[in-house]
Amino acid sequence: MTIYNFDEIIDRRNTNSLKYDFARERGFPEGLLPMWVADMDFRAPQPVLDRLVAVAQHGIFGYTETKDDYVAAVANWFSQRHDYQFEPSWLKKAPGVVFALALAIRAFTKPGEAILIQSPVYYPFTGCALDNDRIVIRNQLVLNNNRYEIDFDDFERKIVDHKIKLFLLCNPHNPIGRVWTREELLTMGDICLKHGCLIFSDEIHGDFIFPGHRHIVFGSLAPELADLALIATAPSKTFNLAGLQIANLFIKNPKIKGAFSAEVRATGYSQLNSMGLAAAQSAYETGAEWLDQLMVYLKGNLDLTREFFQTNLPKVPLIEPEGTYLFWFDCRNLGLTPQEVNQRILEKGKVWLDDGAIFGPGGEGFQRINAACPRSVLREALEKIAVALA
Ligand SMILES: Cc1ncc(COP(=O)(O)O)c(C=O)c1O
């Protein structure tokens, strides 16, 4: 067994890393500790690195497709980790989940029509809808006793009132960290079924689940719900391969798959990046051991963060995440405006977080920290945040 050392600090500066090397271009001062965009400061599993080296050494990067062994690698992963089985014909590869989300919007709605999201949510949900001239309708998530819940009456009312044909589900939900339960998913699914609304289920964070919770693949709920859904997954978050641009969708309904595939064809995109495909297959075949160790480490980072907030920032509740490595905390009781909180974190703390406001209504006054980094770096960031907000 390989023991991975997640404490190792790997210098990512000057690698063209979005997280480390583009502060000025994105309107931030230089020298901040970056704890924002959702990639990890950990090296991918060693067998994946070995596979990429072998591909590179072969030296020919021609057009590449996948065979049965690729499908088997993905199928085994989802069967073993999530008890979800799909037919090979349901699999559709894409260069990213956001790419797929944008194309689903184009395939299943028309300009001027409304899309349903649950706010606050990963900001491309809104961006892709608006960029495609769709209207964004929000089913506002409700914070009750420090835990977010769904207002199902509002959910159904919005679908009916706005003739919603497409709902963008985020499960586990970024940034609020909920792993939706079977009951919650079934309730949303049944409402969508009743009103003929398709579901794009973004499950990119589905492998990051903390003890006591379980990720339910939307397509595993019931056959009639699977028929309404596009399930979007990717090895990119799970194994830290985002720059290799690969996602796998499971689309059971042939009509939906056909319409989605036609939309992909219309973009001119066909074969995926050969390095991405090699890395994805290798990760699903060999990455379980690495991920198991990583989850223990991330749980340690969560424990540290929770304790740190309780001890040093008692007025700033951490919303206990059930999944993801993105932790969401509530700065509304500090007697500061959200702008003042931002300013202090940036100017006094010199830490780069994601301001909750970018996730849409309900996000203002919150901050999101990416905790997928060596523990010493996380501790340093938390200490800086505490000084900034003191
Ligand atoms: C919920 C969610 N979906 C999608 C993505 C990005 O996916 P991709 O890089 O495959 O487009 C992210 C990245 O942070 C995310 O948090």
The ligand as an SDF file (V2000), in Angstrom:
LIG
                    3D

 16 16  0  0  0  0  0  0  0  0999 V2000
  -20.4910   22.2320   -8.4790 C   0  0  0  0  0  0  0  0  0  0  0  0
  -19.4120   22.3320   -9.5090 C   0  0  0  0  0  0  0  0  0  0  0  0
  -19.6710   21.9760  -10.7710 N   0  0  0  0  0  0  0  0  0  0  0  0
  -18.7370   22.0320  -11.7330 C   0  0  0  0  0  0  0  0  0  0  0  0
  -17.4660   22.5090  -11.4500 C   0  0  0  0  0  0  0  0  0  0  0  0
  -16.4570   22.6200  -12.5460 C   0  0  0  0  0  0  0  0  0  0  0  0
  -16.5210   21.5210  -13.3930 O   0  0  0  0  0  0  0  0  0  0  0  0
  -15.6850   21.4440  -14.7360 P   0  0  0  0  0  0  0  0  0  0  0  0
  -14.3080   21.9080  -14.4490 O   0  0  0  0  0  0  0  0  0  0  0  0
  -15.7690   19.9950  -15.0980 O   0  0  0  0  0  0  0  0  0  0  0  0
  -16.3950   22.3130  -15.7180 O   0  0  0  0  0  0  0  0  0  0  0  0
  -17.1630   22.9110  -10.1460 C   0  0  0  0  0  0  0  0  0  0  0  0
  -15.8340   23.4620   -9.8320 C   0  0  0  0  0  0  0  0  0  0  0  0
  -15.6240   24.0900   -8.8350 O   0  0  0  0  0  0  0  0  0  0  0  0
  -18.1560   22.8110   -9.1640 C   0  0  0  0  0  0  0  0  0  0  0  0
  -17.9090   23.1710   -7.8920 O   0  0  0  0  0  0  0  0  0  0  0  0
  1  2  1  0
  2  3  1  0
  2 15  2  0
  3  4  2  0
  4  5  1  0
  5  6  1  0
  5 12  2  0
  6  7  1  0
  7  8  1  0
  8  9  2  0
  8 10  1  0
  8 11  1  0
 12 13  1  0
 12 15  1  0
 13 14  2  0
 15 16  1  0
M  END
$$$$
